[in-house]
Amino acid sequence: MIKADHTNVPTADLVRSMGEMAETLGRTCTSLLSAAVRLAETDLDEEAQQLVDLTKALQHAEHEALMHLNDARSGLLVKLSKH
């Protein structure tokens, strides 16, 4: 990460978009887990497990997005090429 100077500070729009993305990922995870429970209740365990696995990956993405959001709010930028 690099400390942003006055010409390279994250814009309010970027920070807002990052927050919206993190919120969307969180809501998606909740919906997927709910669907996984319903699938498991109907003995579709393999399909339920696939949704749980997908949810884990999305939770990781949400965590990363929140970390980057906190950095952006404090004026730090992350090189996208690091991912």
C-alpha positions in Angstrom: 0.0 0.0 0.0 1.1 3.5 -0.6 0.1 6.7 1.2 -1.9 8.8 -1.1 -0.8 12.4 -1.8 -3.1 15.3 -2.5 -3.4 14.4 -6.2 -4.1 10.7 -5.7 -6.6 10.6 -2.8 -9.6 8.2 -3.2 -12.7 10.1 -4.2 -15.9 10.1 -2.2 -17.6 8.3 -5.1 -14.9 5.6 -5.0 -15.3 5.1 -1.3 -19.1 5.1 -1.5 -18.9 2.5 -4.3 -16.6 0.3 -2.3 -19.0 0.4 0.6 -21.9 -0.4 -1.6 -20.0 -3.4 -3.0 -19.2 -4.7 0.4 -22.8 -4.4 1.6 -24.0 -6.2 -1.5 -21.5 -9.0 -0.9 -22.8 -9.3 2.7 -26.4 -9.5 1.6 -25.6 -12.0 -1.1 -23.8 -14.2 1.5 -26.9 -14.1 3.8 -29.2 -15.0 0.9 -27.0 -17.9 -0.2 -26.7 -19.3 3.3 -30.5 -19.1 3.6 -30.9 -21.0 0.4 -28.3 -23.6 1.5 -30.4 -24.3 4.7 -33.5 -24.7 2.6 -31.7 -27.1 0.3 -30.4 -29.1 3.2 -33.9 -29.4 4.6 -35.0 -31.1 1.4 -32.1 -33.5 1.5 -30.1 -31.8 -1.3 -27.0 -31.8 0.8 -24.5 -31.7 -2.1 -26.1 -28.6 -3.6 -26.3 -27.0 -0.1 -22.6 -27.7 0.4 -21.8 -26.0 -3.0 -23.7 -22.9 -1.9 -21.8 -22.9 1.5 -18.5 -23.2 -0.4 -19.5 -20.3 -2.7 -20.5 -18.3 0.4 -17.1 -18.8 2.0 -15.4 -17.4 -1.1 -17.8 -14.4 -1.2 -17.2 -13.8 2.5 -13.5 -13.7 1.8 -14.1 -11.1 -1.0 -16.3 -9.1 1.4 -13.6 -9.1 4.0 -11.0 -7.9 1.5 -13.4 -5.2 0.2 -13.9 -4.0 3.8 -10.2 -3.8 4.4 -9.7 -1.8 1.2 -12.6 0.4 2.1 -11.0 1.2 5.5 -7.7 1.9 3.7 -9.4 4.2 1.2 -11.2 6.1 4.0 -7.9 6.8 5.6 -6.3 7.9 2.3 -4.4 4.8 1.4 -4.5 3.3 -2.0 -3.9 -0.4 -2.8 -2.3 -1.4 -6.1 -4.8 -3.5 -7.9 -2.0 -5.5 -9.5 -1.3 -7.1 -6.1 -4.4 -9.3 -6.5 
